[in-house]
Amino acid sequence: MQSLSANIVALLPEYILTIAGILIMLFEPLLPSGSSRKPLGWLAVAGTVAAGLASWYQLGFGTLHAFYGTIQVDAFSVFFHLLIAAIVLVTLLSSLDYFEGNATHAGEYFALVLFGAVGMMFMTCSVELLMVFIGLEISSISTYIMAGFRKGKATGVEASIKYFLLGSFATAFFLYGIALAFGATGSTSITAISQALGSSTTPRLAFLSLAMILIGLGFKVSAAPFHVWTPDVYQGAPAPVVGMMSTAPKMAAFAVLLRITFSGFAGMEHRWSALIWVLAALSMTIGNLGALLQRDVKRLLAYSSIAHAGYLLVAFTAFPQDGIAAACFYAAAYSAMQVGAFTVITQLTGYDEHIRTLDDYAGLALKRPVLAAVFGFFLLSLIGIPFTGGFFGKFYVFTAALHSDRVWLAVIGLLNSGVACFYYLRVLGALYSRQPREDTDLATSPLTVPAAVALTFTAVATLLLGIAPGRIISLAQRSATAASAPATTITNASR
Amino acid sequence: MNLDHSILTIITFVPLAGAIVLALLPDRDRIQQWSALAVTLLTFLLTLHLPFNYTYGTQTGTFQFEQNASWIASPAIRYHVGVDGLSMWLVVLTGLLAPLGVLISWNAIDSRRRLFYTLFLLQQVAMFGVFVSLDLFLYYAYWELSLVPMALLIATFGRTEHRRRAAIKFFLYAFIPSALLLVAMIWLYARTGTFDMPQLAQLAVTHGISSNPTALWFASLAFLIAFAVKVPAFPLHGWLKDAVSEAPTAAVMVLAGKLGLYSILRFSFGIFPSQTHRIAPLMIALGAIGVVYGALLALVQKDLKRLAAFATLGHVSMVIFGMFALTISGIDGSIYQTLNEGIGGSALFMLLGLLYERYRTYDIRDYGGLAAKLPWIVTMFVITSLSTAGLPMLNGFVGEFLVLSGGMHSAISHHIGWTTFATTSVILTASYMLWMIQRVFYGELNFRTESVPAADLDTREHLALWPLVVLFLFMGVASPVFMKAIDTAGTQISHTVNQTGAKTVNFEAATTEGGQR
């Protein structure tokens, strides 16, 4: 399948998004200054929907190789494509009115979101580490800019610079890891690496390269101890951007990590699974303990996202089939509730983000019962209360881990979710049990239609992932088979 | 139409539908109250389907009104519900208490009624779900769900400014052990490939779950501790008094007791019979200590709600004591006593709530001399006290008698000593209840009770209390009506635990020799 049509079909979603992004850039100067940038937003929405449909269309092709084997479209990549498209869609819908009247440069924002999505999607379907690196850079640079999008605010600039400096440092680690992998195996293709590792004479070098890659990606997914940037960046970046950057790029990085570990370095599983065990335990514990003392809701959710990265890492310690399926499912569940929570925050706080701390959120249920109920639902899902996606995700991950006898990790993880419910409950308590402060105005921004659609979509997704997860599970299991099967047969053959 | 296969599902989901409807209805006039009452009454009528269509005296170990459908293919999770003698009356009791809870909250909850009744109905869903689920995953889902509405009810409608602290305490106390319960459950699944409770119970009898006795021990402890905290069993009762003193009446009626007690009998006893057999001496001691400890602390409380909290601790400890005696009468009695605690505790909390509505205080010293002004309330108080103290002809007597005689005939070491010790609580219970009545209703009228115009029970309050009073008497004289179903369950549980427990000693000796590499 090296024909031209394969090359077109394999990257169809990426093409669509790129074209939509370029069109937005072209139209932006044509609009009179000061006029609404919403039409550009709608164009971005349309592009995202089309890209999602294109990914769905790819699912029918089975496994598709393109561009000399550097791109592999399979159930695994489609799963993450769809996830990223859904996240971007929700982000766009929730930020359509966010910049209205506040920022003149909103058009660029919509283009950047799409370019970022291209990079993330590219990461998930590349099976060549250098291509992965290109995708990583495209997505990172877009998110660096988006993090500082409120350029009038000191915290916004701080967030952007911090994210950029530490991010490029981490990318360097990733690149160095790729170089070492090339040194150890003579190739940067994931398939070739897994074949070469079977007969490798330099396992130490290979292991070192994997460790470097792990550091780079650990930063991207904000796993402890590479998490220090997270709270500051999340606090300073605009709320809709945080919703996106705490989910989509992370999930893309997790997808890459899944492919690299379970497929590329499958032969060294006993080594890296110990490393990831430590990362997972640290992330869960540090994330949850850090969140305990936070009063700023965005910072609190930043620490909580560190903990959730830890839960997802637990899936890496399981058997390949179980682990990949569980990680995919958790990625979907976490994204739904996290993006949903940030959609609520976006609607509530508006562009100037005058509502920040727990005290500001006090009594929300009295002023805005619907918004509070939806926010409460996402918090319950983040705690891991049954009948929500958060619970089933956790359940699925720990089932996978216990299946490979990671009892202690499961105990650490689930005790951590006990610690976690303390700070989520503090937010819930503020929403429901306290009286609103007189000086905060909770009822400023009415709920717009696109935002309502975004909220309904995420809430329904979170609920369905909790009560009827069957279809997503079977999709996750299909993608697990796609991501793990070829590599394991290759390693078996080479032994 | 034959309801038998779907009745339990209907019972569980009618309150959920009701909760959704209530969330959409406006909160004015008395729309919320009337709708909540309608939903809960409908649910109660549906639960009555169970005892009238139950096949009594069937072979033990079978569930009735079963529904078993695949929910999620992999991991293998099924929607499996059903009741047996252990759970059937608990479902009915839950159904009965709900409309009474609505009636008693009618005026007591005067703001944010929509939130209150929605959460109240969600709590019903979770409780029904816990009692009918036969799939561990489904069960756990409802078990955890039951924490949320309760914690929110306490946090939002609590009495003082300490309500959020009490709610978080309640939630954390229950949630953290439940996390370990989840680990144990998933571990069981990893070993056996099933979450199905009857299958697991079957495997437990044949020692088919795991040949690793240490792991089984830890798993059984995870189960037992999670349940014991929820009960709460002495010494894990730290959350109880705060939650009780904060929670609104309708919530406190279902706060403690039956969920945890049922779960111990169903899951700890069912899946870990031999571990239960081994830990029984410890639990029987904790039960007996809890009975006396609760009663003694109730004796010295100055606050009515706290007194009721420690009274509750005493009563649920009596149930723990009875079930870990492992005799048939002990287990039968403990199931019966669980029902009694549900009814008696509710009556007590409702009466305290009524007093609070009138005088806005729970401090015993603020009361006095109300007997002449509130003849109905004092009558109800006395009947409730006599029932909890175990007066013959009333329900408490049947349960306590069975539990204590079960303790006497137990095969557990030191059972006679512990039973004697626990029996002293009968006197203590009568003492604190009657002393409380004396201080609240007799003696001199004080400033506060005099200043408030007397208002005895109105029609609504009569309607809320009479069903319970009638039940006190009915369950006292007509206990066979209930025992028919309970006894089959109790007998089976007792046999399983004793037989498997006896066999385990030999079995473990064999496996440890064989297992040593």
Boltz contact constraints between the chains, C-beta under 6 A:
constraints:
  - contact:
      token1: [A, 385]
      token2: [B, 144]
      max_distance: 6.0
  - contact:
      token1: [A, 385]
      token2: [B, 148]
      max_distance: 6.0
  - contact:
      token1: [A, 386]
      token2: [B, 141]
      max_distance: 6.0
  - contact:
      token1: [A, 386]
      token2: [B, 144]
      max_distance: 6.0
  - contact:
      token1: [A, 386]
      token2: [B, 145]
      max_distance: 6.0
  - contact:
      token1: [A, 398]
      token2: [B, 186]
      max_distance: 6.0
  - contact:
      token1: [A, 399]
      token2: [B, 75]
      max_distance: 6.0
  - contact:
      token1: [A, 399]
      token2: [B, 186]
      max_distance: 6.0
  - contact:
      token1: [A, 402]
      token2: [B, 186]
      max_distance: 6.0
  - contact:
      token1: [A, 402]
      token2: [B, 187]
      max_distance: 6.0
  - contact:
      token1: [A, 402]
      token2: [B, 190]
      max_distance: 6.0
  - contact:
      token1: [A, 403]
      token2: [B, 190]
      max_distance: 6.0
  - contact:
      token1: [A, 410]
      token2: [B, 183]
      max_distance: 6.0
  - contact:
      token1: [A, 411]
      token2: [B, 183]
      max_distance: 6.0
  - contact:
      token1: [A, 414]
      token2: [B, 179]
      max_distance: 6.0
  - contact:
      token1: [A, 414]
      token2: [B, 182]
      max_distance: 6.0
  - contact:
      token1: [A, 414]
      token2: [B, 183]
      max_distance: 6.0
  - contact:
      token1: [A, 415]
      token2: [B, 179]
      max_distance: 6.0
  - contact:
      token1: [A, 417]
      token2: [B, 179]
      max_distance: 6.0
  - contact:
      token1: [A, 418]
      token2: [B, 175]
      max_distance: 6.0
  - contact:
      token1: [A, 418]
      token2: [B, 176]
      max_distance: 6.0
  - contact:
      token1: [A, 418]
      token2: [B, 179]
      max_distance: 6.0
  - contact:
      token1: [A, 421]
      token2: [B, 175]
      max_distance: 6.0
  - contact:
      token1: [A, 425]
      token2: [B, 168]
      max_distance: 6.0
  - contact:
      token1: [A, 425]
      token2: [B, 171]
      max_distance: 6.0
  - contact:
      token1: [A, 429]
      token2: [B, 155]
      max_distance: 6.0
  - contact:
      token1: [A, 429]
      token2: [B, 164]
      max_distance: 6.0
  - contact:
      token1: [A, 432]
      token2: [B, 156]
      max_distance: 6.0
  - contact:
      token1: [A, 433]
      token2: [B, 155]
      max_distance: 6.0
  - contact:
      token1: [A, 433]
      token2: [B, 156]
      max_distance: 6.0
  - contact:
      token1: [A, 433]
      token2: [B, 164]
      max_distance: 6.0
  - contact:
      token1: [A, 470]
      token2: [B, 72]
      max_distance: 6.0
